[in-house]
Amino acid sequence: MDATDERYDDNYTIDMLIQKILTNDRQYDLSKIVTAYKFAEKAHEGQFRSSGQPYIIHPLAVSFILLDLGMDTDTICAAMLHDVVEDTDTTLDDVKKRFGQDVAMLVDGVTKLTKMPMFDKEQQQAENVRKMLLAMSQDIRVMIIKLCDRLHNMRTLCYRPEFKQRNKALETMNIYAPIAHRLGIKSVKEELEDLSFRYLDPYAYSEIEQILELKKDRREAFIESIKKQIAERFKTETFQREPVIDGRVKSIYGIYKKVFVKGKNIDEVYDKYAVRIIVSTQSECYGVLGMVHSMFTMIPDRFKDYISNPKANGYQSIHTTVIGHEGIPFEVQIRTWEMHETAEYGIAAHWKYKEGIQGRDKMEQRLAWVRQIIEAQQASDDVEEIVRAIKTDLAPEEIVVMTPGGKPITLPVDSTVIDFAYKIHTEIGHKTTGAKVNGKIVPLDYKLSTSQICEIITSKDPAKGPNRAWLKIVKTNEARSKIRLWFKRECREENIEQGKLELEREFKRYRINIPEEERPQFLADDFKRHNCNNIDDFYASVGYGGITLSKIIPRLKDKYLKMHENEPAESPSVITVDAGNGGTVILDGISNYAVKFAQCCNPLPGDDIVGFITRGYGMSIHTKNCINYRSALERNKPEELARWRDDVRWSSKTNSSIQTGIEVTAFDRVGLVRDISEILAEARIPIVHSSSRNLKNGNAVFEATIKVASTEQLKNLFDKLRRVRDVISVDRASS
């Protein structure tokens, strides 16, 4: 965002806030709010934001946003004080004495865990999110304050360094926008997405913004024309209360997802224009639907009844897409006033209109997903699982699949029949043996779509349980955590054996030679990180999938190398040679050779390797799958084969960062390089060099030289890159 952007007024004052409160329909304890402001102003005295403004501007701005959502006095006070414990000498006890238990609890809920020792930034982020969710499960206002806090920070992100802009934008898109969506606070969710998108892909953002700006006058005239036509039709009907007819244009990020992500032309985005009609009763909603269909031509397969089948976040409305007399398609949304307040304010509407949520059962029902996310993290023994759960399970893209009895089940896009089974009931998931979709037998990894009818086939065997392979099939963290919990509870001894075998296999692959009696000490940090009390707990967690070895092995190898860096060569009978590029190989009975890695196949630790001797030049290391080595075997000439040596292997002292090249071929589109770079960034893989070029056939090639620890890490990266939309192939290339 350009610092000259004037869309957001940051000149907030306490007098402006007081005036806003006095003109509000709700009753507030103005004295308590002003006292909280003065307390915060004094605590933050001398502190400034990156923009150069006094820091108190930020809590004032957050309070303004919360007032628009209709939050109560204690929430506004907590917003004023939300940074005093984290950024000043004020203690939580000070807040509690001055403003009471409720305000102190809210402030504590949004205060980061900055003083806790953490292994890395990802764990710090995950622990902070976990703390917020735990506090939120007790009082939803914690998360509403945090969302408004993040919204104001995103509005003023232009004053931060570029690398922090991208990191904050990515965190907001992956964590805070999905939470706002699940809480149903549409206005906050859409603004967070648009602001994040502006920093993550400024080119695409600018392109859509320009298209919308160019058509602004025509767009506004079109919406006004539709509103007048509908209003004229309503004059002939009787309503309990005069309907309100409003118009809107789809958010920039919403259009981006349709145009760039789904590959549509902007003219094919049927819901970029929308007219909203608000009436008094549910029966009036369906009556208005009939009037709209009598006035305009309905587009088949573009009708959605979210009144009969509400979304998971409580959203209700009728959506229908029609074509106007000008030949332009537009969406019509029809809802009651109560549905409208829920759609705009989500769970915050309960404070805006009902003085808080009435009834604990209703609160627990609305926040069931919070408990599921926390349980999923606890089942995995990996605190970072909580962030991945939010990114997948709370993503706005959803499907609605029906049971044979007609019950709608909401799931994330790409969910399988196993996800569906576990969503119905844990025991049904455990006993699943097959499934029928629309009456036809489908495999267990079949991906479901909206409006399909799914029937789960279960076993009558009481001992039937899930399969470990399901962990790689399921999409939802809810299903994954239930599968893990089953193995955790039912198969501890089996898990210990399985985990021990997996660890020994990985140690052997990476040449980590730790005697069994020394492993508890060697793995002590990981015990703490994954909530394990002893080595058996660690083995069991690996066995049931709670700990993913591919994530921790690079760190364990680094630790092992540091422990042995001053030790002599591995054996007097072998020679350890640095082959360049960060790799070290062992040559049995071979000496006086310069050694290098072959560019034709780029060997990595974990590859089976051979050496090729070139007189006068030394030895080049190839993979056993290299086309040059395979060709030599096929030619079977003794004098040539004598120059190939298979008595070379990787040394345990091989560096954990080795350069290799990758080549990604894909259909050319805007945002492709951003999507690929995001995968590399999330995998924490250093990029030495990258470039992209267009091919004559309309495809594009992205090439990069990266640093990886092993073939296993490269394989995991390739799996993720192949899932990027429009990617055709991913291969190793020359460095």
C-alpha positions in Angstrom: 0.0 0.0 0.0 1.3 3.4 -0.9 1.9 5.6 2.1 -0.1 8.3 0.3 -3.2 6.2 0.4 -5.9 8.3 2.1 -8.6 5.7 2.4 -7.9 5.2 6.1 -8.1 8.1 8.4 -5.7 7.6 11.3 -6.3 11.0 13.0 -8.4 9.4 15.8 -9.0 11.3 19.1 -10.7 10.4 22.3 -13.2 13.2 21.6 -14.2 11.6 18.3 -14.7 8.3 20.2 -16.8 9.9 22.9 -19.0 11.5 20.2 -19.4 8.2 18.5 -20.4 6.5 21.7 -22.9 9.3 22.6 -24.6 8.9 19.2 -24.8 5.1 19.5 -28.1 3.4 20.2 -26.5 1.2 22.9 -25.7 2.2 26.4 -22.0 2.3 27.4 -20.1 3.1 30.6 -18.4 6.1 29.1 -16.5 6.9 32.3 -14.8 3.5 32.3 -13.9 3.8 28.7 -12.3 7.3 29.1 -10.4 6.0 32.2 -9.1 3.1 30.1 -8.0 5.6 27.4 -6.1 7.8 30.0 -4.5 4.7 31.5 -3.3 3.5 28.1 -2.2 7.0 27.0 0.1 7.3 30.1 1.4 3.7 29.7 2.3 4.2 26.0 3.7 7.7 26.6 6.9 8.2 24.5 6.1 5.3 22.2 5.5 5.8 18.5 4.3 3.7 15.6 6.3 3.1 12.5 4.3 6.0 10.9 5.7 8.4 13.4 2.3 8.9 15.1 1.9 8.5 18.9 1.2 4.8 19.8 -2.1 5.6 21.4 -3.6 6.1 17.9 -3.6 2.3 17.4 -5.7 1.3 20.5 -8.1 4.2 19.6 -8.5 2.9 16.1 -9.1 -0.6 17.2 -11.8 0.7 19.6 -13.5 2.6 16.7 -13.7 -0.7 14.7 -15.1 -2.6 17.6 -17.7 0.1 18.2 -18.8 -0.4 14.5 -19.3 -4.0 15.4 -21.4 -3.0 18.4 -19.2 -4.6 21.0 -19.7 -3.9 24.7 -18.0 -1.6 27.3 -15.5 -4.2 28.6 -14.4 -5.1 25.0 -13.8 -1.4 24.2 -11.8 -1.0 27.4 -9.7 -4.2 26.6 -9.1 -2.7 23.1 -7.7 0.4 24.7 -5.4 -1.7 27.0 -4.6 -4.6 24.7 -0.9 -3.7 24.3 0.0 -2.3 27.7 1.0 -5.7 29.2 3.0 -6.7 26.2 4.7 -3.3 25.4 4.9 -1.4 28.7 5.8 -2.0 32.4 2.1 -2.5 33.2 1.2 -5.9 34.6 -1.9 -7.9 34.2 -2.6 -7.5 37.9 -2.5 -3.7 37.4 -5.2 -4.0 34.8 -7.3 -6.4 36.9 -7.2 -4.0 39.9 -8.3 -1.0 37.9 -10.7 -2.5 35.4 -11.9 -5.8 36.7 -11.5 -9.5 36.0 -13.3 -9.5 32.6 -11.2 -6.8 31.1 -8.0 -8.4 32.4 -9.0 -11.8 31.0 -9.6 -10.2 27.5 -6.2 -8.3 27.6 -4.4 -11.5 28.6 -6.1 -13.4 25.8 -4.7 -11.1 23.1 -1.2 -10.7 24.7 1.5 -12.6 22.8 3.7 -15.2 24.5 6.9 -13.2 23.8 8.7 -14.3 27.0 8.4 -18.0 26.4 11.5 -19.9 25.0 10.7 -21.2 21.5 12.5 -23.3 19.0 11.7 -21.1 15.9 9.4 -18.4 14.6 6.8 -21.0 13.3 6.4 -22.4 16.8 6.2 -18.9 18.3 3.4 -18.1 15.8 1.6 -21.4 16.5 1.8 -21.0 20.3 0.4 -17.5 20.1 -2.5 -18.7 17.9 -3.1 -21.6 20.3 -3.2 -19.3 23.3 -5.8 -17.0 21.5 -8.0 -20.0 20.6 -7.9 -21.3 24.1 -8.9 -17.9 25.5 -11.4 -17.5 22.7 -13.1 -20.8 23.6 -13.8 -19.2 27.0 -14.8 -15.8 25.6 -15.2 -15.1 21.9 -14.5 -11.4 22.5 -10.8 -12.2 22.6 -10.7 -13.1 19.0 -12.9 -10.2 17.9 -10.5 -7.8 19.5 -7.5 -9.6 17.9 -9.2 -9.4 14.4 -9.8 -5.7 14.8 -6.2 -5.2 16.0 -4.9 -7.1 13.0 -7.3 -5.1 10.7 -5.9 -1.7 11.8 -2.3 -3.1 11.6 -3.0 -4.2 8.0 -4.5 -0.7 7.1 -1.2 0.9 8.2 1.2 -1.8 6.9 2.7 0.6 4.3 5.0 2.0 7.0 6.6 -1.4 7.7 9.7 -2.9 5.9 8.9 -4.8 2.8 9.8 -8.3 4.2 7.5 -7.6 7.2 4.7 -6.5 4.9 4.8 -9.9 3.1 5.1 -11.9 6.3 2.2 -10.1 8.0 0.1 -10.4 4.8 0.7 -14.1 4.5 -0.1 -14.7 8.2 -3.3 -12.6 7.9 -4.4 -14.5 4.7 -3.7 -17.9 6.2 -4.9 -17.4 9.8 -6.9 -14.3 10.6 -9.1 -14.0 7.4 -10.2 -17.7 7.7 -11.1 -17.1 11.4 -13.1 -14.0 10.5 -14.9 -16.0 7.9 -15.8 -18.8 10.3 -17.0 -16.2 12.8 -19.1 -14.8 10.0 -17.7 -11.2 10.2 -17.9 -10.6 6.5 -16.8 -7.0 6.4 -13.6 -7.7 8.4 -12.9 -10.9 6.5 -13.1 -9.3 3.0 -11.0 -6.3 4.1 -8.3 -8.5 5.6 -8.2 -10.5 2.3 -8.0 -7.5 0.1 -5.3 -5.8 2.2 -3.2 -9.0 2.3 -3.7 -9.7 -1.4 -2.4 -6.2 -2.1 1.0 -7.1 -0.7 1.2 -10.7 -1.8 0.4 -10.1 -5.5 0.5 -6.3 -6.1 0.5 -6.8 -9.9 -2.8 -8.8 -10.0 -4.3 -6.5 -7.4 -3.5 -3.4 -9.4 -4.8 -5.1 -12.6 -8.2 -5.9 -11.1 -8.4 -2.5 -9.4 -7.8 -0.8 -12.8 -10.5 -2.9 -14.5 -13.0 -2.0 -11.8 -12.1 1.7 -11.8 -12.4 1.9 -15.6 -15.9 0.5 -15.4 -16.9 2.4 -12.3 -19.5 4.7 -13.8 -21.0 2.0 -16.0 -21.1 -0.4 -13.0 -22.8 2.1 -10.7 -25.4 3.0 -13.4 -26.1 -0.7 -14.0 -26.7 -1.5 -10.3 -28.9 1.6 -9.9 -31.0 0.5 -12.9 -31.6 -2.9 -11.5 -32.5 -1.5 -8.1 -35.1 0.8 -9.7 -36.6 -2.0 -11.7 -37.0 -4.2 -8.6 -38.3 -1.3 -6.5 -41.0 -0.6 -9.2 -42.1 -4.2 -9.1 -42.4 -4.1 -5.3 -44.9 -1.3 -5.4 -47.5 -3.8 -6.5 -46.9 -6.1 -3.5 -47.6 -5.9 0.2 -44.8 -6.4 2.8 -44.7 -6.2 6.6 -42.0 -3.6 6.3 -40.7 -1.8 3.2 -37.8 -3.9 1.7 -34.4 -2.5 1.5 -32.6 -2.9 -1.9 -28.9 -2.4 -1.9 -26.1 -3.1 -4.4 -22.4 -4.1 -4.1 -19.4 -5.1 -6.2 -17.5 -8.3 -5.3 -14.2 -7.7 -3.4 -11.0 -7.5 -5.3 -9.6 -10.7 -3.8 -13.0 -12.4 -4.5 -12.7 -11.5 -8.2 -9.0 -12.6 -8.2 -10.0 -16.1 -7.0 -12.4 -16.5 -9.8 -10.3 -14.9 -12.6 -6.7 -15.9 -11.8 -7.1 -19.0 -9.6 -10.0 -20.6 -11.4 -8.9 -19.4 -14.8 -12.0 -17.5 -15.8 -12.5 -14.3 -17.8 -13.6 -11.4 -15.7 -16.9 -11.3 -17.8 -17.5 -14.9 -16.6 -17.6 -13.9 -13.0 -21.4 -13.8 -12.7 -21.5 -12.5 -9.1 -19.1 -9.6 -9.4 -22.3 -7.5 -9.4 -24.8 -8.2 -6.7 -28.1 -6.7 -5.5 -29.2 -7.5 -1.9 -32.9 -7.5 -0.9 -33.7 -7.4 2.8 -37.2 -8.3 3.9 -39.0 -9.1 7.2 -39.9 -12.8 7.1 -38.6 -16.1 5.6 -41.8 -16.5 3.6 -41.2 -13.0 2.1 -37.8 -14.2 1.0 -39.2 -17.0 -1.2 -42.0 -14.6 -2.5 -39.3 -12.1 -3.6 -37.4 -15.0 -5.2 -40.4 -15.7 -7.4 -40.7 -12.0 -8.4 -37.0 -11.8 -9.3 -37.3 -14.9 -11.5 -40.4 -13.5 -13.2 -38.5 -10.3 -14.1 -35.1 -11.6 -15.2 -33.8 -14.8 -16.9 -32.4 -17.2 -14.4 -29.0 -18.9 -15.1 -29.3 -22.7 -14.5 -27.1 -24.2 -11.7 -26.6 -20.8 -10.2 -29.2 -21.0 -7.4 -28.2 -21.6 -3.8 -30.6 -21.8 -0.8 -28.6 -21.1 2.3 -31.7 -20.5 4.3 -32.7 -24.2 4.2 -29.0 -25.2 4.3 -27.0 -22.6 6.3 -23.2 -22.3 6.0 -21.0 -23.6 8.8 -20.6 -20.0 10.1 -24.4 -19.5 10.4 -24.7 -17.5 7.2 -28.3 -17.7 5.7 -29.5 -16.1 2.4 -30.9 -17.1 -1.0 -28.6 -16.6 -3.9 -29.7 -16.6 -7.5 -27.9 -15.4 -10.6 -30.0 -13.9 -13.4 -29.4 -11.9 -16.6 -30.7 -8.4 -16.9 -32.2 -6.8 -19.9 -28.8 -5.3 -20.8 -27.4 -8.9 -21.1 -25.2 -8.6 -18.0 -25.4 -11.3 -15.4 -25.7 -10.3 -11.7 -26.4 -12.1 -8.4 -29.4 -11.4 -6.2 -29.2 -12.1 -2.5 -32.4 -12.3 -0.5 -32.5 -12.4 3.3 -34.3 -11.2 6.4 -33.1 -8.5 8.7 -31.9 -11.0 11.3 -30.1 -13.0 8.6 -28.5 -9.8 7.4 -27.1 -8.9 10.8 -25.6 -12.4 11.1 -24.1 -12.1 7.6 -22.5 -8.7 8.2 -21.4 -9.0 11.9 -21.4 -12.8 12.4 -21.0 -13.8 16.0 -20.5 -10.1 16.9 -24.1 -9.4 16.1 -25.1 -11.1 19.4 -23.4 -8.2 21.2 -24.7 -5.6 18.8 -28.4 -6.6 19.0 -28.8 -9.1 21.8 -26.5 -7.9 24.6 -24.3 -10.9 24.3 -24.9 -14.6 23.6 -27.8 -16.0 25.6 -27.3 -19.6 26.6 -24.1 -21.6 27.0 -25.3 -24.3 24.7 -25.6 -21.9 21.8 -22.1 -20.5 22.5 -20.6 -24.0 22.5 -22.4 -24.9 19.3 -21.0 -21.8 17.5 -17.5 -22.4 18.7 -17.3 -26.2 18.2 -14.7 -25.7 15.5 -12.4 -24.1 18.0 -12.4 -27.2 20.1 -11.8 -29.4 17.0 -8.8 -27.4 16.0 -7.3 -27.5 19.5 -8.0 -31.3 19.7 -6.3 -31.8 16.3 -3.2 -30.1 17.5 -3.1 -32.1 20.7 -3.5 -35.4 18.8 -0.6 -34.6 16.5 2.0 -33.6 19.2 3.0 -30.9 16.9 2.0 -27.3 17.9 2.4 -26.0 14.3 -0.5 -28.3 13.4 -2.9 -25.6 14.7 -1.8 -23.2 12.0 -2.2 -25.8 9.3 -5.7 -26.7 10.6 -6.8 -23.0 10.3 -5.4 -22.8 6.7 -7.3 -25.9 5.6 -10.4 -26.5 7.7 -11.4 -22.8 8.0 -10.7 -21.9 4.4 -13.7 -20.0 2.8 -13.9 -22.6 -0.1 -16.5 -25.2 1.0 -18.6 -27.9 -0.4 -22.0 -29.2 0.8 -22.5 -33.0 0.5 -25.8 -34.7 1.4 -26.3 -37.9 3.4 -28.8 -40.4 2.0 -31.3 -39.0 4.6 -31.0 -35.5 3.2 -28.7 -34.0 5.9 -26.2 -31.5 4.5 -22.6 -31.9 5.6 -20.2 -29.0 5.0 -16.5 -29.8 4.3 -13.5 -28.0 2.8 -12.9 -28.3 -1.0 -11.1 -31.6 -2.0 -12.5 -33.5 1.0 -12.7 -37.3 0.6 -15.3 -39.8 1.6 -13.3 -40.6 4.7 -13.5 -36.9 5.7 -17.3 -37.2 5.2 -17.5 -40.3 7.3 -15.6 -38.8 10.2 -17.8 -35.6 10.0 -20.9 -37.7 10.5 -19.5 -39.6 13.5 -16.1 -40.8 14.8 -17.2 -44.5 15.0 -18.6 -44.4 11.4 -15.2 -43.1 10.3 -13.3 -45.8 12.1 -15.5 -48.6 10.6 -15.6 -47.3 7.0 -14.9 -50.0 4.4 -16.3 -48.3 1.3 -18.6 -45.6 0.0 -21.3 -44.9 -2.7 -21.6 -41.5 -4.3 -24.9 -40.9 -6.2 -25.4 -44.7 -6.0 -22.0 -45.7 -7.5 -19.2 -47.4 -5.6 -16.2 -45.0 -5.3 -12.7 -45.5 -3.8 -11.9 -44.1 -0.3 -9.7 -41.3 -1.8 -12.6 -40.1 -4.0 -12.9 -36.2 -3.7 -16.5 -35.1 -3.1 -18.3 -32.2 -4.7 -21.3 -30.0 -3.8 -24.8 -31.5 -4.1 -23.5 -35.1 -4.3 -25.2 -37.8 -2.1 -22.7 -39.9 -0.2 -23.5 -43.2 1.6 -20.8 -44.7 3.8 -20.5 -48.5 4.0 -19.3 -49.7 7.4 -18.0 -52.9 8.9 -19.9 -54.8 11.6 -16.7 -56.1 13.1 -16.4 -54.4 16.5 -12.6 -54.6 16.2 -12.5 -52.7 12.9 -10.3 -49.6 12.9 -8.8 -47.1 10.5 -5.9 -47.7 8.2 -2.6 -45.8 8.7 -2.7 -44.9 4.9 -5.8 -42.8 5.5 -3.6 -40.1 7.1 -2.3 -39.4 3.6 -5.8 -39.4 2.1 -7.9 -37.2 4.4 -8.1 -33.4 3.9 -9.6 -32.2 7.2 -7.6 -32.0 10.4 -10.7 -33.2 12.3 -10.5 -36.6 10.5 -6.7 -36.7 10.7 -6.8 -36.1 14.5 -9.4 -38.8 15.1 -7.4 -41.4 13.1 -4.3 -40.5 15.1 -6.1 -40.7 18.4 -7.4 -44.2 17.5 -3.9 -45.4 16.9 -2.6 -43.5 19.9 -5.1 -45.2 22.2 -5.5 -48.6 20.7 -2.1 -49.5 19.4 0.6 -48.1 21.7 3.0 -51.1 21.6 2.6 -51.3 17.8 3.2 -47.6 17.5 6.4 -47.8 19.5 7.7 -50.6 17.3 6.6 -48.7 14.1 8.1 -45.5 15.3 11.4 -47.1 16.3 11.7 -48.7 12.8 11.0 -45.4 11.1 13.5 -43.5 13.2 16.2 -46.2 12.6 15.5 -46.2 8.9 15.9 -42.4 8.7 19.0 -42.4 10.9 20.5 -45.0 8.6 19.6 -43.0 5.5 21.1 -39.8 6.9 24.2 -41.5 8.5 23.2 -40.5 12.0 24.9 -43.1 14.2 23.5 -42.6 17.8 23.5 -45.7 20.1 20.1 -46.6 21.4 21.1 -45.8 25.0 22.1 -42.2 24.0 19.0 -41.4 22.0 16.9 -40.0 24.9 19.6 -37.4 25.5 20.0 -36.7 21.8 16.3 -36.2 21.4 15.7 -34.3 24.6 14.8 -31.0 22.8 12.2 -32.8 20.7 10.7 -34.5 23.7 9.9 -31.0 25.0 8.8 -29.7 21.6 6.3 -32.5 21.1 5.1 -33.1 24.6 6.8 -36.4 25.1 7.9 -37.6 28.5 10.3 -40.4 27.4 11.7 -42.2 24.4 8.7 -44.6 24.2 6.3 -41.6 24.0 8.5 -40.3 21.1 8.5 -43.6 19.2 4.7 -44.0 19.7 4.1 -40.5 18.4 6.2 -41.2 15.3 4.3 -44.5 14.9 0.8 -43.0 14.9 1.8 -39.9 12.8 1.9 -37.3 15.6 5.5 -36.5 14.7 6.6 -36.2 11.1 10.2 -37.3 10.9 10.9 -35.5 7.5 10.3 -32.2 9.4 12.8 -32.8 12.2 15.5 -34.9 10.5 17.4 -31.9 9.0 17.6 -30.3 12.4 18.8 -33.6 14.0 21.4 -34.1 11.3 22.8 -30.6 12.0 22.9 -31.4 15.7 24.7 -34.7 15.0 27.3 -33.0 12.8 28.1 -30.4 15.4 28.6 -33.1 18.0 31.1 -34.9 15.7 32.7 -32.0 13.9 36.1 -32.4 15.6 36.3 -36.2 15.3 38.9 -37.8 12.9 37.9 -39.4 9.6 35.5 -42.3 9.8 38.0 -45.1 9.1 41.6 -45.3 8.1 40.5 -47.6 5.2 38.3 -45.0 3.5 38.8 -41.5 2.3 36.3 -38.7 2.9 36.2 -36.2 0.1 34.4 -32.8 -0.1 32.9 -33.0 -3.6 31.9 -29.3 -3.6 28.3 -28.1 -3.6 28.1 -28.9 0.1 28.3 -32.7 -0.4 30.8 -35.1 1.1 31.3 -38.7 -0.2 33.4 -41.6 1.0 35.7 -43.3 -1.5 36.7 -46.9 -0.5 40.3 -47.6 -1.5 40.4 -44.6 -3.9 42.8 -41.7 -3.5 44.4 -38.8 -5.3 41.3 -37.9 -7.2 39.6 -34.5 -7.6 35.9 -35.2 -7.0 32.9 -33.2 -8.2 29.1 -33.8 -8.7 27.9 -34.4 -12.2 25.7 -31.7 -13.7 23.7 -34.2 -15.8 21.9 -35.7 -12.8 22.7 -33.5 -9.7 23.1 -36.2 -7.0 21.6 -35.5 -3.5 22.1 -37.3 -0.1 19.8 -40.3 -0.2 20.4 -41.0 -3.9 22.2 -44.2 -4.8 25.5 -43.0 -6.3 28.4 -44.2 -8.5 31.6 -42.5 -9.5 33.0 -42.1 -13.1 36.8 -41.7 -13.5 38.1 -39.5 -16.2 41.9 -39.7 -16.6 43.4 -36.3 -15.9 40.2 -34.8 -14.6 39.3 -36.9 -11.5 36.0 -38.5 -10.5 32.5 -37.2 -11.1 29.6 -38.5 -8.9 26.4 -39.6 -10.7 23.1 -41.1 -9.5 22.5 -44.8 -10.4 19.5 -43.6 -12.4 21.6 -41.2 -14.5 21.1 -41.7 -18.2 24.8 -41.8 -18.8 25.3 -44.6 -16.3 22.3 -46.5 -17.6 23.6 -46.2 -21.2 27.0 -47.5 -20.1 25.4 -50.6 -18.5 23.4 -51.2 -21.7 26.5 -50.9 -23.9 28.2 -53.4 -21.6 31.8 -52.6 -22.7 34.3 -53.9 -20.1 36.8 -51.1 -20.7 34.1 -48.5 -20.2 32.5 -50.2 -17.2 35.9 -50.4 -15.4 35.8 -46.6 -15.2 32.5 -46.7 -13.2 33.0 -47.3 -9.5 30.1 -48.3 -7.2 32.2 -48.3 -4.1 31.3 -44.7 -3.3 28.7 -43.6 -0.7 27.5 -40.6 1.2 29.4 -39.6 4.3 27.5 -38.8 7.5 29.3 -35.5 7.5 27.5 -34.4 4.3 26.4 -30.8 4.7 22.6 -30.3 5.3 22.3 -27.7 2.6 23.2 -28.9 -0.9 22.5 -27.0 -4.1 20.3 -28.5 -6.8 18.3 -27.2 -9.6 14.5 -27.5 -10.2 12.4 -26.9 -13.3 8.7 -26.3 -13.1 6.7 -26.2 -16.3 3.1 -24.8 -16.2 0.4 -23.1 -18.2 1.3 -19.4 -18.2 -0.8 -17.2 -15.9 -0.6 -14.2 -13.7 0.3 -15.2 -10.1 2.2 -18.4 -11.1 5.6 -17.3 -9.9 4.0 -16.0 -6.6 2.3 -19.4 -6.0 5.6 -21.3 -6.6 7.6 -18.9 -4.5 5.1 -19.2 -1.6 5.5 -23.0 -1.6 9.3 -22.6 -1.4 9.0 -19.9 1.4 6.6 -22.1 3.4 9.0 -25.0 3.1 11.9 -22.7 4.3 14.0 -23.7 1.3 16.7 -21.1 0.4 16.7 -19.9 -3.2 20.1 -19.2 -4.6 18.8 -18.0 -8.0 15.5 -18.1 -9.9 14.2 -17.1 -13.3 11.2 -17.7 -15.5 10.6 -17.6 -19.2 7.7 -18.1 -21.6 7.6 -20.9 -24.2 6.1 -20.5 -27.7 3.3 -23.0 -26.9 1.9 -20.7 -24.2 3.5 -22.5 -21.3 6.0 -21.0 -18.9 9.1 -22.5 -17.2 10.2 -21.5 -13.7 13.8 -22.5 -13.0 15.6 -22.2 -9.6 18.7 -23.2 -7.9 17.8 -24.1 -4.3 19.5 -25.6 -1.2 18.0 -28.8 0.2 19.0 -31.4 2.8 18.1 -34.6 1.0 16.1 -36.3 -1.7 13.3 -36.8 0.9 13.0 -33.0 1.3 13.1 -32.5 -2.4 10.4 -35.2 -3.0 8.1 -33.5 -0.4 8.7 -30.1 -2.2 7.9 -31.7 -5.6 4.7 -33.1 -4.3 3.6 -29.7 -3.1 4.6 -27.9 -6.3 2.7 -30.5 -8.4 -0.4 -29.5 -6.6 -0.1 -25.8 -7.6 -2.8 -25.0 -10.2 -1.8 -25.2 -13.9 1.6 -26.9 -13.1 2.3 -29.6 -15.8 5.6 -31.1 -14.5 8.3 -30.6 -11.9 11.8 -32.0 -12.4 15.3 -31.8 -11.2 17.5 -29.7 -13.5 21.1 -28.7 -13.8 22.4 -26.3 -11.1 
